[in-house]
C-alpha cells in the first residue's frame, strides 16, 4: 500500500497524459500558451499502462483519473481506458476534461469502460467563455457534456472556478442550469497554479462567498460530513435534495488530512500534492530496466515523504514550478 508518515493511504491515482491543452484559461496559462514537454520525455502508452498496473495490482490504487493538460488530445485514449479497466482488481476509471472533442469520443470511451467524466465549465455566456479561455469553444463544451450524459458516463460532474469581476455573478445560473441538465456542479476555489503566477488571495472567490451567493436563491443543507470521506468537495443538498452542489475550498477549507491522492505526470514523475515542490522520477528508472518490484518500492518511498498539508497559509509557501496544465488535476 501507499502509506505516508501521517497514516494516509493513497488509493486515488491522477494520471496526466499530456501537458498540452486547446484552451488558454487565464487561471492556468497565458494566452500565447506554454512551451510543451518534448515528446521523447512523455510516457508512451505502454509505459503509462505499466505504471498504472503496478499501482493497481501491487499498491492498492482503486481509482484512476486520466487528466491533462487536456487528455482528449492524447491519441489512443480509449485504448488506454480499455487496458486500465482490464486490470485486476478493476479500478474505477474517470476523466477530467474540457469536453472539446467529447461529443465525438464519449461513445468510444464509454464502450472502452470509462465510468464517468468531470468537465470544466466556468460560464454559460459565450463572450465570457472567450474572455476566459481565449477560444470560442463554448458550443463544443456543451455538446460534449450532453454526449457524456447520453453515453451513460454518470454522474457527469461540472467543475467551475469563479473569478471576481469576470464570472462571479454566474454562481446561481450555473447551478440552476446544471440541475436542469442533470449534471452535478462543484465550485472550486481558484488556486495558485497559474503559469503567469498572477494568483492573488484577495481576488479569490472563497468558499464562504460561493455559499452566500448560492444561498440567495437556494436553501443549502450540509450533507453528512462523515460520509464525505476523502472527497475534496463539501456537499450540500439543494432545496432539500436529492440534488446536490459541491464546494471545494482548496485554499480556505483545506482537506489535506483526509487526502488519498497521488499524481503521475505526463513525463513520469510522482507528485504527492498539486502544490508539491518535490517529485520522484519513475520514468528514468523504468527506461533503465527497473523491475516492477523496484518501481513499486520507489513509489512507496515517494509517498512516504508526503507532507502534512499544502502550506498555502504558511509564509514560506512557494508556488510549484509546474503550472496546473503540467501537473494534472
N, C-alpha and C positions, 0 to 999 in steps of 0.2 A: 504494500500500500504506500501511497504518497502522503506521509505524515510529517508535519513541521514540528518545530520545537514547542509550539503552543498547543499542540494536540489537535490541530485542524487536519482533516483528511481531504485531499484534493480528489474529487471524483468527476469534475466537470472540466473537460478539455476544450479550449478555444483554439482552433487551427486556422491561422491566416494563410490563405492560398496565393495572395498577391498583395503588393502594396499599391498597385495601380487602381485608379478609380476614374469613372467617366463623369463625375460631378466635381465641383470645386467649392464645397460648402465652406463658408467663411470661418466656421469654428474648427475646421480641420486643416485646411491648406490654402495657400494663396491662389488667386485667380489664374496665374500662369502655370500652376501645377508644381510638382517637385521633381527632383532627379530620382528616377526609379532605380530599384535594385537591378544590377546586371543579371541577365537570365542565368548564367552559369552559377550564380550564388543561390538561386532559388532551388528549393527541394523539387525533385521530379515527382511524378505521380507515385511511382514505386517507393520512393523514399518517404513520402507522406504516409502511404499505407503502412509501411513497415513500422514507422514510429508510432502511428496510431494503434497498430496491432499490439505493440509492446505495452502501450498504455492500457489498452482494454484487457488483454489476456494475462498480463503479468502484474499490473499496478493498480487495478481496481477502478479504472475510468469507466463510468457508467453513462456519461452523456458526452457527445461530440458535437460541437457547434462550428461549422465552417464559416469563416469570416474573410474580410479583406483588409484594406482596400475594398474592392468590390468583387466578391467571389464569383459572380456570374461571368466575369471576364476570363475566368480560368477555363480553358478548353478541357473537355473531358470531365467536367464537374459531375454529371450524372453517373459516370462510371466510378468516380471516387466515392460517391454516396453508396452505390451498389456494393462496392468492395468493403465498405465500412460496415454496412448493415449485415453482411455475411459473417462478420466476426462473432466469436462465441466467448462469453455471453454477449448477445446482441445489445449494443449501446443504443440509446435514443439519439437520433441524428437530426439536427436542425440547421438552419441557415440564417445568417444576418445579412441583409441585402438592401440596396436602394431600390430594388424592383425593376430597374431598367433592363429589359430583356426577359423578365419573369413571365410575361404574357406568353412567350414562346416556349419557355423552359419549365413552367410549372408542371405540365403533364408528364414530361420525361423524368423530372425529379421525383414526382410522386410515384411513378412506375418503378423508379430505382429504389424506393423505400424511404425517401425523406419523410420525416414525421411532421415537421411544421416549419414556419418561417417567422422571422422578425423583420419588419420593414421600417426603414427610416422615412418619416414624413413629418415635416415641421410646419407645413402650411397647406391650406386648401386654395390659396389665391395664386393664380399663375404668375402675376407680376412679382409678388413677394418671393415665390419659388425661384424665379430668375435672378432676383437680387441676392438671395442666399446662396444658391448653387451655381450661379454664373452659367446656367444652361437652361433652355426652355424645354424641360422634360416632364413636367407635371402630368400630362396625359398618359405618358408611358408608365409612370409610377402607379397611377390609379388603375390602369389596365392590368398591371402586374399583380396588384393587390386582389382585384376581382378574380383573376385567373388562379391565384393561390387558393382562394376560398372555394372556387368551383372545383378545383382539383382535390379538395379534401385535406389540404395542408393546414390542419387546425390544431389549436387555435391560431388564427392569424393575429400576430401582435404588431402593433404600430408603436414605434418609438419616436417621441417628439422632444425637441430641445427648444425652449422658449428663450428669446433674446430681447432684452429691453429695447423698446422703441422700434422693433422690427416686426415681431410676430407675437409679442406677449399678449396682445388683445384677442388672440385666437384660441385661447385655452378652452373656453366654453364651446365655440363652434366645432373645434376638433373633436371634443368628447361627444357632442351631440351627433356628429356625422358618423363617428366610429360605432356608436350604439345603433344607429340606423342600419349600418352596413354589416353589423355582426362582427366587427373587429374589436380586439382588446387593446385599449390605449394605455400607454405608460409614458409619463413625462419624466425626463431625465435632466437633472441639473447640469448646466454646461461645465465641463471640466477643463483643467489646464493641460490640454493635449494638442493644441493647435501648433502647426509648424511655424507660424508667424510669431508665436509667444506674445500674443496680444490679449490673453485672458486677464480679466480684472475681476476680482471677487466682488467689488462694489457694483459692477454691471450685471452680475449674475442674478437670474430669477431664481430665488430659493424655493425649496420645497414648501415652506410656510406660505410664501406668496402664491404659489400654484394652487395650494389647497384653499386659500382665501378666495381666489378668483373663481374657482370651481364652485365654492360654497355659495356664491351669489346666485347660482342658477340650479344647483342640485343639493340634495341632502346626502352627505357622505358619512358613512358609518364604518369605522375601522373593523377590518376582519380580524379574526383570532391571530394574535401575534405569534403564538406558539406554532400555529400551522404554517407560518411563513418559512420556517427553517432557514436555509441558506439563500433563499431567493433575495435578489437585490431590491426588489420593489416592495414597498409598503402597499398593501391592497385595501381598497375601500369599496364597500357596497354603494352603488349609486341608487338613490331613492328607494332604499330598502332591498335592492337586489332583484333578480340574481346577477345582473350586470355589475361589473366592477371596473375600477380605474386604478392604475398603479402610479406611484411616485417614487422615483429612485433618487434619493438625496445623497449622492455620492460624496458631496463636499460637506454639507451641513449636517447630514444624518448618516455618517459612515457605518457600514455593516461589516467591517473588516473582521470582527471577532467570530463571525459565522461563515467566512469566505471559504468556498470549496473549489475555487477555480485555479487553473494553471493554463498558461498560454504557450503555444508553439508558433513562432513567427514563420513567415514565408521562407526565410533563409535558415531555418533550422535551429533557432535559439529558444531555450526555455526561459520564460519570464513568469515570475510569481505574482505579479501585480501590474495593472496598467501603468502605475507610477513607479515601477521598479527602475533603478539605475544600474542594476547588475543583470547579466544574462549568462546562461550556461550553454555552451556550443555543443550540440549533439550532431550537427551536420558533418563537421570535420571528422569526428570520431567514426561516424557511420561510413564515410567515404574512405577512411583509412583502414576499414575492415573490422571494426569492433564488433564483437558478438552481441546478440540480444541481451545476454546477461550483463555485459559491461555497460551497454547503453541504458539498461534499466537501473543499474546501480548509480550511474551518473545522474540520471533523472531523480532518483530518490535523494541523492546528496544535494541536488539543486533545490528541491522543495523543502528539505530540512532547514535550509537557511532563510526561509521566508520570514519577513519581518512582521511585527505585530499589527501594523497598520500602514496606511499610505503616507501619513505625516503631513498632510496639506496644511494643517494648522500649526505645524512646528516652524519656528523662524528659520531653521536650517533647510527647509524643504527646497528641493531643486526639481524643476520640471524635467522629465526624462528627455533624453536627446532625440528619441524616436517620436514622431507625431502619431496620432491615432491610426492613420492610414497604414503605417508601417508596423503597428503592433497587433492589430486585430482586436475587435471589441469583445 
